[in-house]
């Protein structure tokens, strides 16, 4: 029995699909917002309700981008705390004391 954990075979594909899904989710969010706006315009008869739906869609797209940014920042922060990369920071601290 191997004690080494093997990466799933589809991990790279799933990661790429996750990144691709950000672009798709932006388009879908705006289209859903336009749909909401058109539906509210048809229900109320007021033209400006279309713009409210568009605003909702754009806000949802911005929220999706922010969530993706937060996920990436968390993974980079986790990488920065990895002991494999600590030696550079320690080496720079040692160089400061030699002057």
C-alpha distances in whole Angstrom, upper triangle without the diagonal:
4,6,9,11,12,16,17,19,22,22,25,27,27,28,31,32,32,34,36,37,39,42,42,42,45,47,46,47,50,51,50,53,55,55,55,59,60,59,61,64,65,65,67,69,68,67,66,63,61,61,59,57,56,56,53,51,52,51,47,47,47,45,42,42,42,39,38,39,38,34,34,36,33,30,33,33,30,29,32,31,28,28,27,31,32,33,36,38,38,39,42,43,43,45,48,49,50,53
4,5,8,9,13,15,17,20,20,22,25,25,25,28,30,30,32,34,35,36,39,39,40,42,44,44,45,48,49,48,51,53,53,54,57,58,58,59,62,63,63,65,67,66,65,64,61,59,59,57,55,54,54,51,49,49,48,45,44,44,42,40,40,40,37,35,36,35,31,31,33,30,27,29,30,26,26,29,27,24,24,23,27,29,30,32,34,34,36,38,39,40,42,44,45,46,49
4,6,9,13,15,18,21,19,22,25,24,25,28,29,29,31,33,34,35,38,39,39,41,44,43,44,47,48,47,50,52,52,53,55,57,57,58,61,62,62,64,66,65,64,62,60,58,57,56,53,53,52,50,48,48,46,44,43,43,41,38,38,38,35,33,34,33,29,29,30,28,25,27,27,24,23,26,24,21,21,21,24,26,27,30,32,32,33,36,37,37,39,42,42,44,47
4,6,10,13,15,18,17,19,22,22,22,24,26,26,28,30,31,32,35,36,36,39,41,40,41,44,45,45,47,50,50,50,53,55,55,56,59,60,60,62,64,63,62,60,57,56,55,53,51,50,50,47,45,45,44,41,40,40,38,35,35,35,32,30,31,30,27,26,28,25,22,24,25,21,20,23,22,19,19,18,22,24,25,28,29,29,31,33,35,35,37,40,41,42,45
4,7,9,12,15,13,16,19,18,18,21,23,23,24,27,28,29,32,32,32,35,37,37,38,41,42,41,44,46,46,47,50,51,51,53,55,56,56,58,60,59,58,56,54,52,51,50,47,47,46,44,42,42,41,38,37,37,35,32,32,32,29,27,28,27,24,24,25,23,20,22,23,19,19,22,21,18,19,19,22,24,26,28,29,30,32,34,35,36,38,40,41,43,45
4,6,9,12,11,13,16,16,16,19,21,21,23,25,26,27,30,30,31,34,35,35,36,39,40,40,42,45,45,45,48,50,50,51,54,55,55,57,59,58,57,55,53,51,50,49,46,45,45,43,40,40,40,37,35,36,34,31,31,31,29,26,28,27,23,23,25,23,20,22,24,21,20,23,23,20,21,20,23,25,27,29,31,32,33,35,36,37,39,41,43,44,47
4,6,8,7,9,12,12,12,15,17,17,19,21,22,24,26,27,27,30,32,31,33,36,36,36,39,41,41,42,45,46,46,48,50,51,52,54,55,55,53,52,49,47,47,45,43,42,41,39,37,37,36,33,32,32,31,28,28,28,25,23,24,24,20,20,22,21,17,20,22,19,18,22,22,19,21,20,22,25,27,28,30,31,32,34,36,37,38,40,42,44,46
4,6,5,9,10,10,11,14,15,15,18,19,20,22,25,25,25,28,30,29,31,34,34,34,37,39,39,40,43,44,44,46,48,49,49,51,53,53,51,50,47,45,45,44,41,40,40,38,35,35,35,32,30,31,30,27,27,28,25,22,25,24,21,21,23,22,19,21,23,21,20,24,24,22,24,23,25,28,30,31,33,34,36,37,39,40,42,44,46,47,49
4,6,8,9,10,12,13,14,16,18,19,20,22,24,24,25,28,29,29,31,34,34,34,37,39,39,40,43,44,44,46,48,49,50,52,53,53,51,50,48,45,45,44,41,40,41,38,36,36,36,33,31,32,31,27,28,29,26,24,26,26,22,22,25,24,21,23,26,23,22,26,27,24,26,25,27,30,32,33,34,36,37,39,41,42,43,45,47,48,50
4,6,5,6,9,10,10,12,14,15,16,19,21,20,22,25,26,25,27,30,30,30,33,35,35,36,39,40,40,42,44,45,46,48,49,49,47,46,44,42,41,41,38,36,37,35,32,32,32,29,27,29,28,24,24,26,23,21,23,24,20,20,23,22,19,22,25,23,22,26,27,24,27,26,27,30,32,33,35,37,38,39,41,43,44,45,48,49,51
4,5,5,6,9,10,11,13,14,15,17,20,20,21,23,25,25,26,29,30,30,32,34,35,36,38,40,40,42,44,45,46,48,49,48,47,45,43,41,40,39,37,35,35,33,31,31,31,28,26,27,25,22,22,23,21,18,20,20,17,16,20,19,16,18,21,19,18,22,23,21,24,22,24,27,29,29,31,33,34,35,37,39,40,42,44,45,47
4,5,5,6,9,10,11,12,14,16,18,18,20,22,24,24,26,28,29,30,32,34,34,35,38,39,40,42,43,45,46,47,49,48,46,45,42,40,39,39,36,34,35,33,30,30,30,27,25,26,25,21,21,23,20,17,19,20,17,16,19,19,16,17,21,19,18,21,23,21,24,22,23,27,28,29,30,33,34,34,37,38,39,41,43,44,46
4,5,5,6,9,10,10,12,15,16,16,18,20,21,21,24,26,26,27,30,31,31,33,35,36,37,39,41,42,43,45,46,45,44,43,40,38,37,37,34,32,33,31,28,28,29,26,23,25,24,21,21,23,20,17,20,21,18,17,21,21,18,20,23,22,21,25,26,25,28,26,27,30,32,32,34,36,37,38,40,42,42,44,47,48,49
4,5,5,6,9,10,10,13,15,15,16,19,20,20,21,24,25,25,27,29,30,31,33,35,35,37,39,40,41,43,44,43,42,41,38,36,35,35,32,31,31,29,26,26,26,23,21,23,22,18,18,20,18,15,18,19,15,15,19,18,16,19,21,20,20,23,25,23,27,26,26,29,32,32,33,36,37,37,39,42,42,44,46,48,49
4,5,5,6,9,10,11,14,15,15,18,20,20,21,24,25,25,27,29,30,31,33,35,35,37,39,40,41,43,44,43,41,40,38,36,35,34,31,30,30,28,25,25,25,22,20,21,20,16,16,18,16,12,15,16,12,12,16,15,13,15,18,17,17,20,22,21,24,23,23,26,29,29,30,32,34,34,36,38,39,40,43,44,46
4,5,5,6,8,10,12,13,14,16,18,18,20,22,23,24,26,28,29,30,32,33,34,36,38,39,40,42,43,42,40,39,37,34,33,33,30,29,29,27,24,24,24,22,19,20,20,17,16,18,17,13,15,17,14,13,17,18,15,17,20,20,19,22,24,23,27,25,25,28,31,30,31,34,35,35,38,40,40,41,44,46,47
4,5,5,6,9,10,10,12,14,15,16,17,20,20,21,24,25,26,27,29,31,31,33,35,36,37,39,40,39,38,36,34,32,31,31,28,26,27,25,22,22,23,20,18,19,19,15,15,18,16,13,16,18,15,15,19,19,17,19,22,22,22,25,27,26,29,28,28,31,34,33,34,37,38,38,40,43,43,44,47,49,50
4,5,5,7,10,10,10,13,15,15,16,19,20,20,22,24,25,26,28,30,30,32,34,35,36,38,39,38,36,35,33,31,30,29,26,25,25,23,20,20,20,17,15,17,16,12,12,14,12,9,13,14,11,12,15,16,14,16,19,19,19,22,24,24,27,27,26,29,32,31,32,35,36,36,38,41,41,42,45,47,48
4,5,6,8,9,10,12,14,15,16,18,19,20,22,24,25,26,28,30,31,32,34,36,37,38,39,38,36,34,32,30,29,28,26,24,24,23,20,19,19,17,14,15,15,12,11,13,12,9,11,13,11,10,14,15,14,15,18,19,19,21,23,23,27,26,25,28,31,30,31,34,35,35,37,39,40,40,43,45,46
4,5,6,7,9,10,12,13,15,16,17,19,21,22,23,25,26,28,29,31,32,33,35,36,37,36,34,33,31,28,28,27,25,23,23,22,19,18,19,17,14,16,16,12,12,15,14,11,14,16,14,14,18,19,18,19,22,23,22,25,27,27,31,30,29,32,34,33,34,37,38,38,40,43,43,44,47,48,49
4,5,5,6,8,10,10,12,14,15,16,18,20,20,22,24,25,26,28,30,31,32,34,35,34,32,31,29,26,25,25,22,21,21,19,16,16,17,14,12,14,14,10,11,14,12,10,13,15,14,14,18,19,18,20,23,23,23,26,28,28,32,31,30,33,36,35,35,39,40,40,41,44,45,45,48,50,51
4,5,5,6,9,10,10,13,14,15,17,19,20,21,23,24,25,27,29,30,31,33,34,32,30,29,27,25,23,23,20,19,19,17,14,14,14,12,9,11,11,7,7,10,10,7,10,13,12,12,15,17,17,18,21,22,22,24,26,27,31,30,29,32,35,33,34,37,38,38,39,42,43,43,46,48,49
4,5,5,7,9,10,11,13,14,16,17,19,20,22,23,25,26,27,29,31,32,32,31,29,27,26,23,22,22,20,17,18,17,14,13,15,13,9,11,13,9,9,13,13,11,13,16,15,15,18,20,20,21,24,25,25,27,29,30,34,33,32,34,37,35,36,39,40,39,42,44,44,45,48,50,50
4,5,5,6,9,10,11,12,14,15,16,18,20,21,22,24,26,27,28,30,31,30,28,27,25,22,22,22,19,17,18,17,13,13,15,13,10,13,14,10,11,15,14,13,16,18,17,18,21,22,22,24,26,27,27,30,32,32,36,35,34,37,40,39,39,42,43,43,45,48,48,48,51,53,54
4,5,5,6,9,10,10,12,14,15,16,18,20,21,22,24,25,26,28,29,28,26,25,23,20,20,19,16,15,15,14,10,11,12,9,7,10,10,7,9,12,12,11,14,16,15,17,19,21,21,23,25,26,27,29,31,31,35,35,34,36,39,38,38,42,43,42,44,47,47,47,51,53,53
4,6,5,6,9,10,11,13,14,15,17,18,20,21,23,24,26,27,28,26,24,23,21,18,17,17,15,12,13,12,9,8,10,8,5,8,9,7,8,11,12,11,14,16,16,17,19,21,22,23,25,27,27,29,31,32,36,36,35,37,40,38,38,42,43,42,44,47,47,47,50,52,52
4,5,5,6,9,10,11,12,14,15,16,18,20,21,22,24,26,26,25,23,22,20,17,16,17,14,12,13,13,9,9,12,10,8,11,13,11,12,15,16,15,17,20,20,20,23,25,25,26,29,30,31,33,35,36,39,39,38,40,43,41,42,45,46,45,47,50,50,50,53,55,55
4,5,5,6,8,10,10,12,14,15,16,18,20,21,22,24,25,24,22,21,19,16,17,16,13,12,14,12,8,10,12,10,8,12,13,11,13,16,16,16,18,20,20,21,24,25,26,28,30,31,32,34,36,36,40,40,39,41,44,43,43,46,48,47,49,52,52,52,55,57,58
4,5,5,6,9,10,10,12,14,15,16,18,20,21,22,23,22,21,19,17,15,14,13,10,9,10,8,5,7,8,6,5,9,10,9,11,14,14,14,17,19,19,21,23,24,25,27,29,30,31,33,35,36,40,40,38,41,44,42,42,46,47,46,47,51,51,51,54,56,56
4,5,5,6,9,10,10,12,14,15,16,18,20,21,21,20,18,17,15,12,11,12,9,7,8,8,4,5,8,8,7,10,12,11,13,15,16,17,19,21,22,23,25,26,28,29,31,32,33,35,37,38,42,42,41,43,46,44,44,47,49,47,49,52,52,52,55,57,57
4,5,5,6,9,10,10,12,14,15,16,18,20,20,19,17,17,15,12,12,13,9,8,11,10,7,9,12,11,10,14,15,14,16,19,19,19,22,24,24,25,28,29,30,32,34,35,36,38,40,41,45,44,43,45,48,47,47,50,52,50,52,55,55,55,58,60,61
4,5,5,6,9,10,10,12,14,15,16,18,19,19,17,17,14,12,13,12,8,8,11,9,6,10,11,10,10,14,14,14,16,19,19,19,22,23,24,26,28,29,30,32,34,35,36,38,40,41,44,45,44,46,49,48,47,51,52,51,53,56,56,56,59,61,61
4,5,5,6,9,10,10,12,14,15,16,17,16,15,13,11,9,9,8,5,5,7,6,4,7,9,8,10,12,13,14,16,18,19,20,22,23,24,26,28,29,31,32,34,35,36,38,40,41,45,45,44,46,49,48,47,51,52,51,52,56,56,55,58,61,61
4,5,5,6,8,10,10,12,14,15,15,14,12,12,10,7,8,9,5,5,9,8,7,9,12,12,12,15,17,17,19,21,22,23,25,26,27,29,31,32,33,35,37,38,39,41,43,44,48,48,47,49,52,50,50,53,55,53,55,58,58,58,61,63,63
4,5,5,6,8,10,10,12,14,15,15,13,14,11,9,11,11,7,8,12,10,9,12,14,13,14,18,18,18,21,23,23,24,27,28,29,30,32,34,35,37,38,39,41,43,44,45,49,49,48,50,54,52,52,55,57,56,57,60,60,60,63,66,66
4,6,5,6,8,10,10,12,13,13,13,12,9,8,10,8,5,8,10,8,9,12,13,12,14,17,17,18,21,22,23,24,26,27,28,30,32,33,35,37,38,39,41,42,44,45,49,50,48,50,53,52,52,55,57,55,57,60,60,60,63,65,65
4,5,5,6,9,10,10,11,10,9,9,6,4,6,6,4,6,9,9,9,12,13,14,15,18,19,20,22,23,24,26,28,29,30,32,33,35,36,38,39,41,42,44,46,47,51,51,50,52,55,53,53,56,58,56,57,61,61,60,64,66,66
4,5,5,6,9,10,10,10,9,10,8,5,9,10,7,9,12,12,12,15,17,17,18,21,22,22,24,26,27,28,30,32,33,35,36,38,39,41,42,44,45,47,48,50,54,54,52,54,58,56,56,59,61,59,60,64,64,63,67,69,69
4,5,5,6,9,10,11,11,12,9,8,11,11,9,11,14,13,13,17,18,18,19,22,22,23,26,27,28,29,32,33,33,35,37,38,40,42,43,44,46,47,49,50,54,55,53,55,59,57,57,60,62,60,62,65,65,65,68,70,70
4,5,5,6,8,8,9,9,6,7,10,9,8,11,13,12,14,16,17,18,20,22,22,23,26,27,28,30,32,33,34,36,37,38,40,42,43,44,46,48,49,51,55,55,54,56,59,58,57,60,62,60,61,65,65,64,67,70,70
4,5,5,5,5,6,7,5,6,9,10,9,12,14,14,15,18,19,20,21,23,24,26,28,29,30,32,34,35,36,38,39,41,42,44,45,47,48,50,51,53,57,57,56,58,61,59,58,62,64,62,63,67,67,66,69,71,71
4,6,5,8,9,11,9,9,13,13,12,15,17,17,18,20,22,22,24,26,27,28,30,32,32,34,36,37,38,40,42,43,44,46,48,49,51,52,54,55,59,59,58,60,63,62,61,65,66,65,66,69,70,69,72,74,74
4,6,8,10,12,10,11,14,14,13,16,18,17,18,21,22,22,25,27,27,28,31,32,32,34,37,37,38,41,42,43,45,47,48,49,51,52,54,55,59,60,59,60,64,62,61,65,67,65,66,70,70,69,72,75,75
4,5,8,10,8,10,13,13,13,16,17,17,19,22,22,23,25,27,27,29,31,32,33,35,37,38,39,41,43,44,46,47,48,50,52,53,54,56,60,61,59,61,64,63,62,65,67,65,66,70,70,69,72,75,74
4,6,9,9,10,13,13,14,16,18,19,20,22,23,24,26,28,29,30,33,34,35,37,38,39,41,43,44,45,47,49,50,51,53,54,56,58,62,62,61,62,66,64,63,67,68,66,68,71,71,70,73,76,75
4,6,6,8,10,11,12,14,16,17,18,20,21,23,24,26,27,29,31,32,33,35,36,38,39,41,42,44,45,47,48,50,51,52,54,56,60,60,59,60,63,62,61,64,66,64,65,69,69,67,71,73,73
4,5,6,8,10,11,12,14,15,17,18,20,21,23,24,26,27,29,30,32,33,35,36,38,39,40,42,44,45,46,48,50,51,53,54,58,59,57,58,61,60,59,62,64,62,63,67,66,66,69,71,71
4,5,5,7,9,10,11,13,15,16,17,19,20,22,23,25,26,27,29,31,32,33,35,37,38,39,41,42,43,46,47,48,50,52,56,56,54,56,59,57,56,59,61,59,60,64,63,62,66,68,67
4,5,5,7,9,10,11,13,14,15,17,19,20,21,23,25,26,27,29,30,32,33,35,36,38,40,41,42,44,45,46,48,50,54,54,53,54,57,56,55,58,60,58,59,63,63,62,65,67,67
4,5,5,6,9,10,11,13,14,16,17,19,20,21,23,25,26,28,29,31,32,34,35,37,38,39,41,43,44,45,47,49,53,53,51,53,56,54,54,57,59,57,58,62,62,61,64,66,66
4,5,5,6,9,10,10,12,14,15,16,18,20,21,22,24,26,27,28,30,32,33,34,36,37,39,41,42,43,45,47,51,51,49,51,54,52,51,55,56,54,55,59,59,58,61,63,63
4,5,5,6,9,10,10,12,14,15,16,18,20,21,22,25,26,27,29,30,31,33,35,36,37,39,41,42,43,45,49,50,48,49,53,51,50,53,55,53,54,58,58,57,60,62,62
4,5,5,6,9,10,11,12,14,15,17,19,20,21,23,25,26,27,29,30,32,33,35,36,38,39,41,42,44,48,48,47,48,52,50,49,53,54,53,54,58,58,57,60,62,62
4,5,5,6,9,10,11,12,14,15,17,18,20,21,23,24,26,27,29,30,32,33,35,36,38,39,41,43,46,47,45,47,50,48,47,51,52,51,52,56,55,55,58,60,60
4,5,5,6,9,10,11,12,14,15,16,18,20,21,22,24,26,27,29,30,31,33,35,36,37,39,41,45,45,43,45,48,46,45,49,50,48,50,53,53,52,55,58,57
4,6,5,6,9,10,10,12,14,15,16,19,20,21,23,25,26,27,29,30,31,33,35,36,38,39,43,44,42,44,47,46,45,48,50,48,49,53,53,52,55,58,58
4,5,5,6,9,10,11,13,14,15,17,19,20,21,23,24,26,27,29,30,32,33,35,37,38,42,42,41,43,46,44,44,47,49,47,49,52,52,52,55,57,57
4,5,5,6,9,10,11,12,14,15,17,18,20,21,23,24,26,27,28,30,32,33,35,37,40,41,39,41,44,42,41,45,46,45,46,49,49,49,52,54,54
4,5,5,6,9,10,11,12,14,15,16,18,20,21,22,25,26,27,29,30,31,33,35,39,39,37,39,42,41,40,43,45,43,44,48,48,47,50,53,53
4,5,5,6,9,10,11,12,14,15,17,19,20,21,23,24,26,27,29,30,32,33,37,38,36,38,41,40,39,43,44,43,44,48,48,47,50,53,53
4,5,5,6,9,10,11,12,14,16,17,18,20,22,23,24,26,27,29,31,32,36,36,35,36,40,38,38,41,43,41,43,46,46,46,49,51,51
4,5,5,6,9,10,11,12,14,15,16,18,20,21,22,24,26,27,29,30,34,35,33,34,37,36,35,39,40,39,40,43,43,43,46,48,48
4,5,5,6,9,10,10,12,14,15,16,19,20,21,23,24,25,27,29,33,33,32,33,37,35,34,38,40,38,39,43,43,43,46,48,48
4,5,5,6,9,10,11,12,14,15,17,19,20,21,23,24,26,28,31,32,30,32,35,34,34,37,39,38,39,42,43,43,46,48,48
4,5,5,6,9,10,11,12,14,16,16,18,20,21,22,25,26,30,30,28,30,33,32,31,35,36,35,36,40,40,40,43,45,45
4,5,5,6,9,10,10,12,14,15,16,18,20,21,23,24,28,29,27,28,32,30,29,33,35,33,34,38,38,38,41,43,43
4,5,5,6,9,10,11,13,14,15,17,19,20,21,23,27,28,26,28,31,30,29,33,35,34,35,38,39,38,41,44,44
4,5,5,6,9,10,11,12,14,15,17,18,20,21,25,26,24,26,29,28,28,31,33,32,34,37,37,37,40,42,43
4,5,5,6,9,10,10,12,14,15,16,18,20,24,24,22,24,27,26,25,29,30,29,31,34,34,34,37,39,40
4,5,5,6,9,10,10,12,14,15,17,19,22,23,22,23,26,25,24,28,30,29,30,33,34,33,36,39,39
4,6,5,6,9,10,11,12,14,16,17,21,21,20,22,26,25,24,27,30,29,30,33,34,34,37,39,40
4,5,5,6,9,10,11,12,14,15,19,19,18,20,23,22,22,25,27,26,28,31,31,32,35,37,38
4,5,5,6,8,10,10,12,14,18,19,17,18,21,20,20,23,25,24,25,28,29,29,32,34,35
4,5,5,6,9,10,11,13,16,17,16,18,21,21,20,23,25,25,25,28,30,30,32,35,36
4,5,5,6,9,10,11,15,15,14,16,20,19,19,22,24,24,25,28,29,30,32,34,36
4,5,5,6,9,10,13,14,12,14,17,16,16,19,21,21,22,25,26,26,29,31,32
4,5,5,6,9,12,13,12,13,16,16,15,18,20,20,20,23,25,25,27,30,31
4,5,5,7,10,12,11,12,16,16,16,18,20,21,21,24,26,26,28,31,32
4,5,5,9,9,8,10,13,14,14,16,18,19,20,22,24,25,27,29,31
4,5,8,9,7,8,11,11,10,13,15,15,16,19,20,21,23,26,27
4,6,9,8,7,11,12,11,13,16,16,17,19,21,22,23,26,28
4,5,6,7,10,12,12,13,16,17,18,20,22,23,25,26,29
4,5,5,8,10,11,11,13,15,16,17,20,21,22,24,27
4,6,7,9,11,12,13,15,17,18,19,21,23,24,27
4,6,6,8,10,11,12,14,16,17,19,21,22,24
4,6,6,6,9,10,11,13,15,16,18,20,22
4,6,5,6,9,10,10,12,15,16,17,20
4,5,5,6,9,10,11,13,15,16,18
4,5,5,6,9,10,11,13,15,17
4,5,5,6,9,10,11,13,16
4,5,5,6,9,10,11,14
4,5,5,7,9,10,12
4,5,5,7,9,11
4,5,5,7,10
4,5,5,7
4,6,6
4,6
4
